[in-house]
Every structure is written in structure tokens, then in C-alpha cells.
Amino acid sequence: MSRRSPSMSPLLLARIAQQGGVLSRRDVVELGHHDQDLQSWLRAGLVIQASRGAYYLSPDREPGWAELTSFERAEEHERRRAAALLTVLPRPLVASHSTALLLHGIPRLLPDGAPTVCHVMTTRRTVTSRRKGVRVHAHVAGTQLYAGEPRRVSVADAIAQTGCLGGLHAAVAAADAALRAERVERATLEAALRRVSGQPGATGLVAAVELADSRSESPGESWLRLVCRAADIAVTPQVSLGDERGPFARVDLLVDGTNVVLEFDGLGKYTRDPEALRKEKVREQRLHRAGFVVVRVTWEDFRDIPALVARIRAAIARDEASRRSS
């Protein structure tokens, strides 16, 4: 800490650790500090205010922070802000929707960065909040709560609620990740999706159970798989490919019956690690030599789905022409 900032007492540090890096003004006062101490920590950038009376330790000076992408940094700030808010919100309010997914550690389909809204659900009809950046949702009968802190709805209910706001592709992306991490079962997810039936945005969401595939390894891959399905382009996730020297690549998606490979690039690992970028270039060159056509897709491509589908179909046509001529 800065020399001008008083040290936090061991008791306060222990409570902050217990609460996942967050603290309230009540914590500060109860454990022997003063408002002047809190203001000093804020000025020094050691603590960040999430809302009135709610704070969290800044992660900016923690080991490994510099290696994170801007999106990962935004998500960590959002996670701590949500956890801090829950320390001062009325107990009947629990984290829900994409905020609950974040607190559960489930990747979400948020290509443009982490949102600033903290989604919470009331477990009572009369409880609300006027805090800035907090959106209170009505209670849905039968919603399951997570038995731990920060308080939040279950993984299955968070997926269903996220689908109501973000659409089927957002629900499937979260379901893919939760199934892959063995954090949810299909039957439990189906029950949660049926609970939100009748809610705005819930039409057709029950299809997420059938569409979910634990083989997809990122929200971007999940969305790309759904784009292909909607365009009647059959694909298989995470296929191992090889040449005369043996297996050398596991690709995100392979268009069935073709040599067309679809690779989603989140770009994070390449901006952090130049060696990873070099290895990826070597890998792609080997794919080309083995006769595969590689189509790379980024978040930006999802802004124009027809153009993306046209690019994939063009690659399929090139592959078919190549195989006819060989």
C-alpha cells in the first residue's frame, strides 16, 4: 500500500478475503477503521466504489493482471462490482441472469464487452432497489437459489434468464459452457427453461436443451455453430485432423463431408502471447498443405450474418471444385 494510506487491519483483510474481495462501509467501521481511512484507500486506487456503501479491492495490481485482455479485465471488475453490490442490497434480492452466470464463472455471450448493469431478481414481490446500475427482475416461481455467497440463482436458472434477455444463442452458449464444466444437467436445464415460459423473450428457449453441445469450447464457437445450423450447413465441433505424419490439429468446427475448417478467433491468446500466434500460423499452413480450407471468424463477423454464411458457402464451393479437379 501507499505510505500515505493506513494499512488495513488483519480482521478487515480476513473479511474481505471471505467475501471474495469486496467490502462495505459497515465492514470498515465495524472492524476498527474510519471513513478517512476508506477515503484514503479510494484516493490511492486500492479500493473502488461500486455503489453507495459498497466497495471492492482493485485487481489492477494483482499478479497476472497485465496479461489479461481488456474484456477479461472488464469482466473481473464487473464480477467484483456485482459481489460488492450484493453486500448492500436487501437480502431478498439475488444475482440473476448474466450477472449470476458471471458469479458462477460460466462464460457468457458478450462479444462487445461486459455490461454495466447488475441483474438481480427479487424473491419477494415488494422488494426493489433504486441504486444506479441495478436492474431488478420479478420473481419467477420455482426458481432455484445457489447455496452460497454471493447469493445468486442456480446455474440452470441463470442460463434460462439470460436467454430471455439475450436470445436462444445466448442461452445455448451458456448451456454449452455449463455442460462442458459439468455444472448443470440437461434435465435440470430443461426444468429451468420451462419455468421461464411465458416470460418476455422466452419463446422457443426450451430448444436450448437439444441444441446445447458440450464440445464447443467458447461462446463464439457456440454462436458460429448455431449460425451454421440455421443456414443448413452441418458441422461437427472439435475435430482432430492429421496428415501423413499423423494428427496435428484440433479444429473448432469441420463442415461435414468437406475439408472446410471453421475457426473462431477471440484473439485474446494471440495478443497476450506472440509465440501462440507463431504456432497458430504454422498450424494453419499445415492445414492448407493437407488440403483443408480454413475460414476464420471473429466477433465482428457476427454483425453481418448473411455475409458470414456467404463466406462459408464460398469456401465449401472452393473445396468442392478443388476435389473435383484433383
C-alpha positions in Angstrom: 0.0 0.0 0.0 0.9 3.6 -0.4 2.8 5.1 2.5 0.0 7.7 2.8 -2.7 5.1 3.1 -3.2 3.4 6.5 -2.9 -0.3 6.4 -6.0 -2.5 6.6 -6.3 -4.4 9.8 -5.9 -8.2 9.7 -9.6 -8.6 10.7 -10.7 -6.4 7.8 -8.4 -8.2 5.3 -9.8 -11.6 6.5 -13.4 -10.4 6.0 -12.6 -9.1 2.5 -11.0 -12.4 1.6 -14.0 -14.3 3.0 -16.3 -12.1 0.9 -14.4 -12.5 -2.4 -12.5 -9.2 -2.5 -15.4 -6.9 -1.5 -16.2 -4.8 1.5 -18.9 -2.4 2.7 -18.6 0.7 4.7 -20.1 -1.2 7.6 -17.3 -3.7 7.4 -14.8 -0.8 7.6 -16.4 0.8 10.6 -17.1 -2.5 12.5 -13.5 -3.6 12.2 -11.8 -0.6 13.7 -11.3 1.8 10.8 -12.7 5.3 10.0 -14.3 6.9 6.9 -11.0 8.8 6.5 -9.2 5.5 6.0 -11.7 4.4 3.4 -11.3 7.7 1.5 -7.5 7.3 1.6 -7.8 3.9 0.0 -10.1 5.2 -2.6 -7.7 8.1 -3.5 -4.8 5.7 -3.7 -6.7 3.4 -6.1 -6.6 0.5 -3.7 -10.3 0.3 -3.4 -13.0 1.1 -5.9 -16.6 2.2 -5.1 -19.3 0.0 -6.7 -22.2 2.0 -5.2 -23.1 3.9 -2.1 -21.5 2.0 0.8 -20.2 -0.8 -1.4 -16.6 -1.3 -2.4 -14.1 -3.8 -3.8 -10.4 -4.2 -3.9 -8.9 -3.0 -7.2 -7.5 -6.0 -9.1 -5.2 -3.8 -11.2 -2.1 -4.5 -9.0 -2.6 -8.2 -8.7 -0.3 -10.8 -10.3 -1.2 -11.6 -13.9 -3.4 -8.6 -14.4 -1.2 -7.2 -17.2 -1.6 -10.5 -19.2 -5.4 -10.3 -19.3 -7.3 -8.9 -22.3 -9.4 -5.8 -21.9 -12.5 -7.9 -22.0 -11.2 -10.2 -19.2 -10.3 -7.1 -17.1 -13.8 -5.7 -17.6 -15.4 -8.9 -16.6 -13.3 -9.1 -13.4 -14.3 -5.6 -12.5 -17.9 -6.4 -13.2 -17.7 -9.6 -11.1 -16.3 -7.7 -8.1 -18.8 -4.8 -8.5 -21.7 -7.2 -8.5 -20.4 -9.0 -5.5 -19.9 -5.7 -3.7 -23.4 -4.5 -4.6 -24.9 -7.7 -3.1 -23.4 -6.7 0.3 -25.6 -3.7 0.5 -28.7 -4.7 -1.4 -31.6 -6.1 0.6 -31.3 -9.8 1.2 -34.4 -10.8 -0.8 -32.5 -9.5 -3.9 -30.2 -12.1 -5.5 -28.0 -12.0 -8.6 -29.7 -13.3 -11.7 -29.5 -13.5 -15.5 -26.0 -12.8 -16.9 -24.8 -11.4 -13.6 -25.4 -14.8 -11.9 -23.6 -16.6 -14.8 -20.6 -14.3 -14.2 -20.6 -15.1 -10.4 -20.8 -18.8 -11.3 -17.8 -18.5 -13.6 -19.8 -19.5 -16.7 -18.6 -17.8 -19.9 -21.3 -15.6 -21.5 -22.0 -14.5 -25.0 -20.9 -10.8 -24.6 -18.7 -10.0 -27.6 -18.9 -6.2 -27.1 -17.6 -6.3 -23.6 -19.0 -6.7 -20.1 -22.3 -4.8 -19.4 -22.6 -2.2 -16.7 -26.0 -3.4 -15.4 -26.2 -5.7 -12.4 -29.1 -8.0 -12.8 -30.9 -9.1 -9.7 -34.2 -11.0 -9.0 -36.4 -10.4 -6.1 -37.6 -13.4 -4.0 -40.5 -11.2 -2.8 -43.0 -9.1 -4.7 -42.4 -5.9 -2.7 -38.6 -5.7 -2.7 -36.9 -3.3 -5.2 -33.8 -1.0 -5.5 -33.2 2.4 -6.9 -29.4 2.0 -7.0 -27.8 3.1 -10.2 -26.8 0.3 -12.5 -29.1 -2.3 -10.8 -32.0 -3.9 -12.7 -34.5 -5.7 -10.5 -36.4 -8.5 -12.2 -39.7 -10.0 -10.8 -39.5 -13.4 -9.1 -40.3 -16.5 -11.1 -42.0 -19.2 -9.2 -39.8 -22.3 -8.6 -36.5 -20.5 -9.2 -33.7 -22.4 -7.5 -31.1 -20.5 -5.5 -27.4 -21.3 -5.1 -26.5 -22.3 -1.6 -23.6 -20.0 -1.1 -22.3 -16.5 -1.4 -22.5 -14.2 -3.2 -26.2 -15.0 -3.3 -27.5 -15.9 -6.8 -29.8 -18.1 -8.7 -28.7 -21.6 -9.8 -26.7 -22.1 -13.0 -29.7 -23.6 -14.8 -32.0 -20.6 -13.9 -29.3 -18.1 -14.8 -29.0 -19.7 -18.3 -32.8 -19.6 -18.8 -33.0 -16.0 -17.6 -30.0 -15.0 -19.8 -31.9 -16.5 -22.8 -34.9 -14.3 -22.1 -32.8 -11.2 -22.5 -30.1 -12.3 -25.0 -32.0 -14.8 -27.1 -31.6 -18.5 -27.9 -28.0 -18.2 -29.0 -27.0 -16.6 -25.6 -28.8 -19.5 -23.8 -27.1 -22.2 -25.9 -23.6 -20.6 -25.5 -24.0 -20.6 -21.7 -25.5 -24.1 -21.7 -22.6 -25.4 -23.7 -20.1 -24.0 -21.2 -22.1 -25.2 -18.2 -22.4 -28.7 -19.6 -18.7 -28.8 -20.5 -17.8 -27.8 -16.9 -20.4 -30.3 -15.6 -22.1 -27.5 -13.7 -25.6 -28.4 -15.0 -27.6 -31.4 -16.2 -29.9 -31.4 -19.2 -32.9 -32.3 -17.2 -32.3 -29.5 -14.7 -31.8 -27.0 -17.5 -35.0 -28.1 -19.2 -36.9 -27.6 -16.0 -35.4 -24.1 -15.6 -36.3 -23.2 -19.2 -39.9 -24.3 -18.6 -40.0 -22.1 -15.5 -39.5 -19.0 -17.6 -42.0 -20.0 -20.2 -44.5 -17.1 -20.5 -41.8 -14.5 -19.6 -40.9 -11.9 -22.3 -38.3 -13.3 -24.6 -38.8 -17.0 -23.6 -40.5 -18.2 -26.8 -38.6 -21.2 -28.2 -35.9 -21.2 -25.5 -36.7 -24.8 -24.5 -34.9 -25.8 -27.7 -31.6 -24.8 -26.0 -31.5 -28.2 -24.3 -31.5 -30.0 -27.6 -29.1 -27.6 -29.3 -26.5 -27.4 -26.4 -23.2 -29.2 -27.2 -20.5 -29.5 -24.6 -17.9 -30.0 -27.2 -17.9 -26.3 -28.1 -15.2 -24.5 -26.1 -16.1 -20.9 -26.2 -19.3 -18.7 -26.6 -18.0 -17.6 -30.1 -17.8 -21.3 -31.2 -21.3 -21.9 -29.9 -22.7 -19.0 -31.8 -20.9 -20.0 -35.0 -22.3 -23.5 -34.7 -25.8 -22.1 -34.4 -25.3 -19.8 -37.4 -24.3 -22.9 -39.5 -27.3 -24.8 -38.3 -29.7 -22.0 -39.2 -28.1 -22.0 -42.7 -28.4 -25.8 -43.1 -24.6 -26.2 -43.0 -23.9 -29.4 -41.0 -20.8 -29.1 -38.8 -19.0 -31.1 -36.1 -17.2 -29.4 -33.2 -13.7 -30.1 -32.1 -12.5 -32.5 -34.8 -8.9 -33.8 -34.7 -7.2 -33.6 -38.1 -3.9 -35.0 -39.4 -1.7 -35.7 -42.5 0.7 -38.3 -43.5 2.8 -37.5 -40.3 -0.2 -38.0 -38.0 -2.6 -35.8 -36.1 -1.6 -32.2 -35.7 -4.7 -30.0 -35.2 -8.0 -30.0 -33.4 -10.2 -27.5 -35.1 -13.3 -25.6 -33.8 -15.7 -26.8 -36.5 -15.4 -29.0 -39.5 -18.1 -28.8 -42.2 -19.4 -32.3 -42.6 -18.4 -34.1 -45.8 -15.9 -31.4 -46.7 -12.3 -30.2 -46.0 -13.6 -26.8 -44.8 -12.5 -25.8 -41.3 -14.2 -23.0 -39.4 -12.0 -21.4 -36.7 -13.4 -18.8 -34.2 -10.7 -16.2 -33.2 -11.4 -14.5 -29.9 -7.8 -13.0 -30.4 -7.1 -12.8 -26.7 -4.5 -15.6 -26.6 -2.6 -14.1 -29.6 -2.4 -10.6 -28.3 -1.1 -11.9 -25.0 1.4 -14.5 -26.4 3.3 -13.8 -29.7 4.6 -17.4 -29.5 1.0 -18.7 -29.6 0.4 -16.6 -32.7 3.5 -18.0 -34.4 2.4 -21.6 -33.6 -1.1 -20.9 -34.9 0.4 -19.7 -38.3 2.5 -22.8 -38.6 -0.6 -24.9 -37.8 -2.7 -23.1 -40.4 0.0 -23.6 -43.0 0.0 -27.3 -42.3 -3.8 -27.4 -42.6 -3.5 -25.7 -46.1 -0.8 -28.2 -47.2 -3.1 -31.1 -46.1 -5.8 -29.8 -48.4 -8.1 -28.0 -45.8 -9.8 -24.7 -46.5 -9.7 -22.5 -43.4 -12.4 -19.9 -42.7 -11.5 -17.6 -39.7 -14.4 -15.9 -37.9 -14.2 -13.1 -35.4 -16.8 -11.3 -33.2 -17.1 -8.6 -35.9 -18.3 -11.1 -38.4 -21.4 -11.8 -36.4 -22.6 -8.2 -37.2 -23.4 -9.4 -40.7 -24.6 -13.0 -40.6 -25.6 -13.2 -44.3 -22.1 -12.1 -45.3 -20.6 -14.7 -42.9 -22.8 -17.5 -44.3 -21.9 -16.5 -47.9 -18.2 -16.6 -47.0 -18.6 -20.2 -45.6 -20.6 -21.3 -48.6 -17.9 -19.8 -50.9 -15.2 -21.9 -49.0 -17.4 -25.0 -49.4 -17.6 -24.3 -53.2 -13.8 -23.9 -53.5 -13.3 -27.1 -51.7 -15.7 -29.0 -53.9 -14.1 -27.5 -57.0 -10.6 -28.5 -55.7 -11.6 -32.1 -55.1 -13.3 -32.4 -58.5 -10.1 -31.2 -60.2 -7.8 -33.5 -58.2 
